[in-house]
Amino acid sequence: MCETTIDQSLAGHFSSLEDPRCPINRRHLLGELIFIVIAATLCGADTWVAIAAFARAKEDWLRKFLTLPHGIPSHDTFGRVFGLLDVDKFEACFRSWSHSLCNLIAGEIIAIDGKTLRRSHDRCHGLPALHLVSAWATENRVVLGQVATDAKSNEITAIPKLLECLNLEGSTVTIDAMGCQTKIVEKIVDKGGNYVLSLKGNQGTLATEVAKAFDAACAQNYAGVDSDFFETVDHDHGRIETRRYWTLGDLSDIPRSELWKGMNAVGMVESQREVAGNVSTETRYYIMSTGTSAEYFAQATRGHWGIENELHWNLDVSFREDESRIRDINARQNLAAIRRITLIHLKKDNTKLGIWNKRLQAGWNTDYLEDLLFPSK
């Protein structure tokens, strides 16, 4: 990548990215192409055509930072170059940058979950929709990394690859029931992390043992039992949600706990929702290596929803990711990384606007756009 006056923090982490183009075809500098795509995406451009239109409209502003030796690239150029860039190397650069923004404190919740880009399939060429598994640091509000699932596989094979790339020391990993696998637990513990994992039918015998252990403890009103309790009550738009959290540290009635490395407690959440006088209750079970603090257990289970509410929801609503029809196998994944880069920029900004309105504001006001791109200036 060329030396420019763009955000050197971001540019530095992408400086090792190889330009896959033949030298005689490199009319536009790779670093400048990436900068334009990031700036355009911040301003609401979600397609190659929109990105090229942004660049033409903002050419004078772009020349403050870029050389643009052959003017503004066409939309075909953006699509072709991002389709050539190696997805693993691009992801490694993104991951290096995002980790540099983090101060992972002890007990940081790292939520792992998957998301499908629903319109990214190409049935004519047998290309399934892209499914990405992401890691979200809940306190730092940063995407730590993402891995695409193999075409004929699922999240169970993708999660270990993602964990391998992460620094888990002192953090707590939360995953839904699909990720509740002994090998995944072993990987987390071996990398110095803890875990809080949801239990469902895929671990039927273990789930049954955990439920019976809580039934037995409840029958004696938890007297003389190594346990803890915590409760929260939320009022919102006429809805009352009460969540009760119990933990058990005595696993003697759960024989299969011996198969799970580091497991030292189990948890139960009872969620009660009241809307217009109608009450519904749901009970969920968890295994964990974080001990019996029910308050921390509550923090971990509630924190896990941050990946849905703060990451996936924003990508769908504010970036219209599900509507993206970019179907090149490399370009769609590389552009997904760009969206996450821009979302991090927007999340780090303290302006009292929603993500979509921040994108609009960036498109209208180049001073604000510069504040987003160069937060340390």
Long-range contacts (C-beta under 8 A, 24 or more apart in sequence): 1-29, 1-30, 1-31, 1-34, 2-29, 2-30, 2-31, 2-32, 2-67, 4-31, 4-32, 4-35, 4-65, 4-66, 4-67, 5-64, 5-65, 6-31, 6-35, 6-65, 6-66, 6-373, 7-373, 7-374, 9-97, 9-100, 9-376, 10-38, 10-97, 10-341, 11-35, 13-93, 13-94, 13-96, 13-97, 13-100, 14-93, 14-97, 16-89, 16-93, 17-85, 17-89, 17-90, 17-93, 18-86, 18-89, 20-84, 20-85, 20-86, 21-81, 21-84, 27-69, 27-70, 27-73, 28-68, 28-69, 28-70, 28-73, 28-77, 28-81, 29-66, 29-67, 29-69, 30-81, 32-66, 32-67, 32-68, 33-73, 33-77, 33-78, 33-81, 34-338, 35-65, 35-66, 36-62, 36-66, 36-73, 36-78, 37-78, 37-82, 37-335, 37-338, 38-338, 38-341, 38-342, 38-373, 39-369, 39-373, 41-319, 41-338, 41-339, 41-342, 42-342, 42-345, 42-346, 42-359, 42-362, 42-369, 42-372, 42-373, 43-359, 43-362, 43-363, 43-369, 44-359, 44-360, 44-362, 44-363, 46-319, 46-320, 46-323, 46-324, 47-75, 47-324, 47-325, 47-326, 48-75, 48-76, 48-78, 48-79, 48-326, 49-75, 51-75, 51-78, 52-78, 54-363, 58-366, 61-366, 79-326, 79-328, 79-331, 82-328, 82-330, 82-331, 82-334, 82-335, 83-328, 83-329, 83-330, 83-331, 84-330, 85-330, 85-334, 86-330, 87-148, 87-330, 87-333, 87-334, 90-333, 90-334, 90-337, 91-145, 91-146, 91-147, 91-333, 91-337, 92-165, 94-145, 94-146, 94-337, 94-340, 94-341, 95-144, 95-145, 95-165, 97-341, 98-142, 98-143, 98-144, 98-145, 98-340, 98-341, 98-344, 99-144, 99-167, 101-140, 101-142, 101-344, 101-348, 102-137, 102-140, 102-142, 102-144, 103-140, 104-137, 104-140, 104-167, 104-169, 104-170, 104-171, 105-139, 105-170, 106-170, 107-170, 107-171, 107-172, 107-296, 108-137, 108-138, 108-139, 108-140, 108-170, 108-171, 108-172, 109-137, 109-138, 109-139, 109-171, 109-172, 109-174, 109-299, 109-300, 109-303, 109-304, 109-306, 110-135, 110-136, 110-137, 110-138, 110-144, 110-166, 110-168, 110-171, 110-172, 110-173, 110-174, 110-193, 111-135, 111-136, 111-138, 111-173, 111-174, 111-175, 111-303, 111-304, 111-305, 111-306, 111-307, 112-136, 112-159, 112-162, 112-163, 112-173, 112-174, 112-175, 112-179, 112-307, 113-175, 113-176, 113-304, 113-307, 113-308, 113-312, 114-149, 114-155, 114-158, 115-312, 115-315, 115-321, 117-321, 117-322, 117-324, 117-332, 117-336, 118-322, 119-322, 119-323, 119-324, 119-325, 120-324, 120-325, 120-326, 120-327, 120-332, 121-327, 122-327, 127-327, 127-329, 130-332, 130-333, 130-336, 131-155, 132-333, 132-336, 133-158, 133-159, 133-162, 134-162, 134-307, 134-311, 134-340, 135-162, 135-166, 136-306, 136-307, 136-310, 136-311, 137-171, 138-303, 138-304, 138-306, 138-307, 141-306, 141-310, 141-344, 141-347, 141-348, 142-344, 142-347, 143-311, 143-340, 143-343, 143-344, 146-336, 146-337, 146-340, 148-333, 154-178, 155-179, 156-181, 156-184, 159-184, 160-184, 160-187, 163-187, 163-188, 163-191, 166-191, 167-191, 168-192, 168-193, 169-193, 172-196, 172-290, 172-300, 174-300, 174-301, 174-303, 174-304, 176-304, 177-201, 177-202, 177-203, 178-202, 180-287, 182-259, 182-260, 182-261, 185-260, 185-261, 185-262, 185-263, 185-289, 186-261, 188-262, 189-261, 189-262, 189-289, 194-262, 194-288, 194-289, 194-290, 195-262, 195-287, 195-288, 195-289, 195-290, 196-267, 196-286, 196-287, 196-288, 196-290, 196-297, 196-300, 196-301, 196-304, 197-286, 197-287, 197-288, 198-284, 198-285, 198-286, 199-284, 199-285, 199-286, 199-287, 205-256, 206-254, 206-256, 206-257, 206-287, 207-285, 209-253, 209-254, 209-255, 209-256, 209-257, 210-254, 210-266, 210-268, 210-285, 210-287, 211-285, 212-253, 213-248, 213-250, 213-251, 213-253, 213-254, 213-266, 214-246, 214-248, 214-266, 214-268, 214-285, 216-253, 217-246, 217-248, 222-246, 225-250, 226-250, 226-292, 227-292, 228-292, 228-293, 228-294, 228-295, 228-297, 229-294, 230-294, 230-295, 230-297, 230-298, 232-298, 232-302, 238-275, 238-276, 239-273, 239-274, 239-275, 240-273, 240-274, 240-275, 241-271, 241-272, 241-273, 241-274, 242-271, 242-272, 242-274, 243-269, 243-270, 243-271, 243-272, 243-298, 243-302, 244-269, 244-270, 244-272, 245-269, 245-294, 245-295, 245-297, 245-298, 245-301, 246-270, 246-294, 247-288, 247-291, 247-292, 247-293, 247-294, 247-297, 248-292, 249-291, 249-292, 257-287, 260-287, 262-289, 263-287, 263-288, 263-289, 264-288, 264-289, 264-290, 264-291, 265-289, 265-290, 265-291, 265-292, 265-297, 267-294, 267-297, 267-301, 269-298, 269-301, 310-347, 311-340, 311-343, 314-343, 314-355, 315-339, 315-340, 315-343, 317-355, 317-356, 318-343, 318-354, 318-355, 318-356, 318-359, 319-343, 345-372, 345-373, 345-375, 346-372, 348-375, 349-375
